[in-house]
Amino acid sequence: MTLGVNIDHVAVLREARRVNAPDILQAMYVAIEAGADQITIHLREDRRHIHDTDAYRIAKLSRIPVNLECSINEEIIDIVCDIKPHRATLVPEKREEVTTEGGLDIASNKERTKKAIHNLTESEISVSLFIDPDITAIDLAKEVGADMVELHTGAYSNIFATLYSNLAASHHRIETLQKDRETLKRMLHRSLDELKTAAEYATGLGLEVAAGHGLNYQNVHNINAITAITELNIGQSIVARSVFTGLDKAVREMKALLNA
Ligand code: PXP
């Protein structure tokens, strides 16, 4: 299992004061030294964390592959074609959302997605689509010409956190998951099954399969056990842990879990 370390949240902290600390390039170098297999960043339309200059410098200076997440907005795709990361992961984007909620709706954006993939491929950038673990979405990803899919693990992570962390006792509890533990356990089981089935189905179509969103030190083992998934992109939990341990240790601890 390879680890893409998403360093967006280092930029979130920097943007809280609009200064240059913590330095995003230092985060990149530390993550690489600690064993990251890939650097993942998201160039959002509202530039709320990663800015164009960050993306250009990271793509130029990283000695490991760079996975640049972006929307299918034409202006953004043109910039990504110019930045030339190793891979672009197309994600849905809503300005008002806190983070990427749900996978790309390919069916409603088929022509725009196809065009984005065409332009990126012409620029020799491989393309992954961030989708829900859903067979129809995988068929569409194949049809529009993606090389890879990244399965959204947000639903699994939310159920896991409600069952096995103190989230439900906090002000961030998820109201739709206020259910009894047996129901939640069944939901968790079903969600893992969906991820496994989707990953195997995508592999069968010749697509590479990654997964990510909400993965952390407690919940990653179940996803790590799905052999059809070969890459995980993890950000918030690693950067959150690094506040107490330093980024080097936080990345090493996640790598150790993936190698276990
Ligand atoms: N993969 C994709 C496509 C994402 O959009 C994100 C969030 O930016 C991640 C992985 C990482 O999610 P998290 O920060 O919850 O680990």
Residues whose N, C-alpha, C, O or C-beta is under 5 A from the ligand:
A	BS01	PXP	N6 H42 E69 T100 F130 G212 H213 G214 L215 N233 I234 G235 Q236 S237
